[in-house]
């Protein structure tokens, strides 16, 4: 297709005289060129859709002759600014048939290693906060019908509302479907439960299409990964979501469950010399605290416990506890 041929197709679109074949050719050209130059033309899919709708609506308005001249200039600028390499690819007589070409989906992965946390934006503007030892996979560009990501670990989501594009988070054990809301998913592979906590809005959670439950704010769905059964409970959001504000909270928590949290949070290994001390329970709230500070607090309260660093990332807790 030459530049003149493209202009002719645009004129025919204005006049509503495109054949189905010509319309398909024009749409195919737009898609291929913009897929290869999207970063330089549109901010995102929503922006692209709005601009496209606006342009074609104006083309069909009463000021058609004036708009026609403007559109011809826009078309010419678009053709000139598209990279020569992309244009050469499309215009080349040796290119593969467009019927055999499928747009390549580029998958991205963001990871927060143990001891670190990350906050970033998804392509639609939604915000994700990843907890330590977590990763998320998502397409570079969401398609027009759905926004889907895959999570391993724990993350808090603030989803940009778009009723035409449901947002789905998949883990190895369940999926969560939303339109626009904020929620937390805890889905570490080494833990027995997958937990979904809703902060605002409304979401559905399930393991298949016929097994979905609805959550309201300040409620939690807990999936037992062994028996595939859900339980629901009301929770204190401040306590449950304190991790995203750099706060570690232990409410009469046993060392058996507190130690895995500390290991993920600080990227360390903690060994109990006396296995019976796993039942020791303690309470504490630690905001942006160091591991040493937390261990000092635990052993201050539980005076029969002691700790020592074997290496910089390996700790041993010895002693016993009578609670």
N, C-alpha and C positions, 0 to 999 in steps of 0.2 A: 504493500500500500504506500502510495506517495503522499506528500503533504497535500497536494491538490485533491487527491481522492478522498482524504480525510475531511477536507473542507466541504466537499460535495455531499458527503454523508451527513455532516452536521446541518447543512442547508436543508437536505431532505427531511431530517428529523424535525426541523423547525416547521416545515410545510406539512408534516404528518404524512409523508409519502414514502417512508422507508418500507422496503419489503422485509419480511421476517429474516431473511438471510442477511440483508444489509444491517438490520438492527443488531443481529447477533454479532456481526463483524465489528460494529462500533463498540458494543459492550465489551467484547473480547479485547479490543485494542485498549480501551480505558483500563480494564482490570490488569492486563499484563504490564502496561506502562506504569501504572500507579503502584502496583505491587513491588516493582523494582525501584521506585523512587519515592515511596510513601513518606519517608522521613523528611523529604525536602518540600513536600506539597501539603500534606495534611497533618494535623496534630494527632489524630486518632481516627477510629472508624466512625465515631459519632460525628466528628467534625466533617469527615468526608461525605457522610450521608446528608448532612444539613446543607453543605455547599452544593452538592449535586442537585438536591431537590430545589434549592433556591435558583440555581442557574437555569434549569429546565423550565421552572415555573415562569421565570422572567422571559424566557425565549418565546413562550406562548402568549405573552401579554399583548395588550393593544399596541404598545410601542415597539412592534416587532422589527421594523426596519432599523430603528436606532439600536436596539439590543443586538440585532444581527451583526452590525458593524463591530460592536463591542465584543461579541462572542468570537468573531473571526480573529480579532486581535488577541483575545485570550487564548484561542486555539493555537495561533501562530507562536505565541510566547511559550505555551506549554510544549509545543513540538521542539522549539529551539532549546529550552532549558532541560529537557530530558537528555540524559547522558547519551553521547554518540554511540557508546558501546551497546546500550540497550536498544536504541533505534536500529542499529545495524543488525542486531540479533533478530528483531521483529521483521524487518524488511528483507532480510536475506532470503533468496529463493530456495536455499538449501535447508531452511529451518524445518523442524518437525511439525506435522499437522497439529493445529490448536486443539483438535478433538482428542489427541493423544496426550496433551499436556495437562497436568494437574498442578495447581499452585502448591509449592512446597511450604510446609508448615515448619517453622523454626521453633523448637522448644527451648525454653530457658530454665535454668535452675538457680535458685538462690539458697544459700546454706548458711546457717549460724552454727559454727562448731561449738563443742562443749566449752563452756567458760565465756561464751560471747552471745550477744543478741543483735538482731538487725531489724531495722525499720525501712520499708521501701514502698514504692507505688507500683501497682499493676497497670497494664496498658489502658484500662478504663478509668484510671484515677483512684481506684479503691486503695486503701492503705492496709498493709500487713505488718504486724510485729511478730518476728520469729523469736521463740525462746531458744535457749541453749540446746545444742544437739538436734536441731530441726532443719528440714529442708522442704522446699516447695518447688514444684514444676508447673509451668504454664506456657501457653503459646505466646510468641512475640506479639501477635495480633489476635484478639478474640474474633470469632466469626460473627455473622449477623444474627444468629439465633440463640447462642448460648455462651456463657463465660464459665469455663471449667478449669479447675486447678487440682493438683494432687499434692497432698500433705503427708509428711512423715515427721512426727514429733508434735510440737505444740505451737500454736499461732493464734493471735487475736486479729480479727478482720473487721474493718470498717468499710462496708460495701457501698459503692456509689449506686444510687437507685436508678434502675432502668427496667420498667415493666416488660419491655419487649425482649430483654435478654436476661433470663434467669441466671443466677450465679450458683455454681455447684462446686462444693469441695469434696473430693474423694480421698478416703484413706484406705488402708488395706482391709478395714472391717466394716465401714459404713460410708454413707454419703450424706451431705447436708445441702438442702436446697433453699435459696433465699432470693429476694428481689432487691431489697435495700435495707440493711440492718447492720448491727455490730454484734459479734459473737466470738467465742473462744472454742478451739478444738484442741484437745490433748490426746494424741494418738501415737505414743511411743511404742515401738515394736516390742520392747522388753517388758512392757507392763500388761497386766491382765485385763484392764478395762480401757475403753475409749470413751472419753467424756466430752460432751458438747454443752457449752454454757451460753445462754442467750442474755445479752445485755440490753439491747433495744430492738424493737420491731417484732417480727414473727418468722419462724423458720420451721421447716419439716426435716426430720431426721429419719433415716431408715437404712435397712440392709438390702432391700430390693423394692421394686415399685409397689408391691402389695403390703409392705410392712413399714409404714411411715407413721411417726408420731409428731404432733405439733407442740412446739415449745413457745411459751410466753416469757416475757422478760423476768429475770431473776429466777429462772428455772434451769434445771440441768437434766440432760438425758445421759444415762450411764449404760453402756453396752458391755455386757460380760462377753468377752471374745470367745470363751470356751463353749458356753451354752447358747450364745447368740440371742440372749434375752435382754430387753431394756427395762430399766427402772427410771422413774422420774422423781425429782425432789426440788423443793424450793431452797435457794441458797442465798448467802450474803455475798453480793457481787464484789464489794470492797476486799473481802478476804480472798475470794476465789481468784480474782484478777489482779491481785497486788503485784504479781511477778512482772507485769508489763511496766510497772513504775519503779522497778529495781528493788522491790521489797520481798524478802523471804519471810514467810510466816509459819510458825509451828504452834498449833493449839493442842496441848497435851498429846503431842505426837511421839510415837515410839521411834527409837533409833533405827529400827528395821525399815521404816518408810522414810525417815528423815535423811538417812545416809545416801540413798539413791538421788534424792533431790540435790544434796550438797555436791555429789559427784558430777552431776550434769551441770550444775550452776558454775562450779569452779574448775571443771575438767581435771578432776583428781580421782584417785582410788583410796577408799577408806576401808580399813580392815578392822574387824572386831576380834581382839585376841580371845575374849571370853564370849562365846556365842550367846550365853544367857543374858548378857547385857543388852541384847537387841530389844528386850522388852522395856528398857528404861524409857520413861516418857518425860518430856519437858515442854515448856511453853516459851516462846520468844518471838519478837518482831525485829527484823534486822533490815535496815534501809541502807543500801549501797555499802554494806559491811564487808570486811575482809574475812577470809576463811579463819584466820587466826583469831579474830575477834569473836566469831561465832563459837569456835571451839573453846575459847577461854570462858565464855558465858555458860556453855553447857557444863564444863568441869567445875565452874564456880558454884553452880546450883547443885550439881551431882558430885559432891566432894570425893566420892569413892572412885570416880572415873579419872583417868589421866590420858593424855594424848602425846604423841611425838611424831615428828616428821622423819620418815625413813629416807625419803628423797624429796625433791622439791614438789613432787606431785603424788606422793604416796604417804599416807598417814595411818598410824596404828592407834586404836583406842583400847586401852586396857583397864582392868578393874572390874567392879561389879556394881550392881544397883539394886536397892531395895524399894525404889519408888517411894 
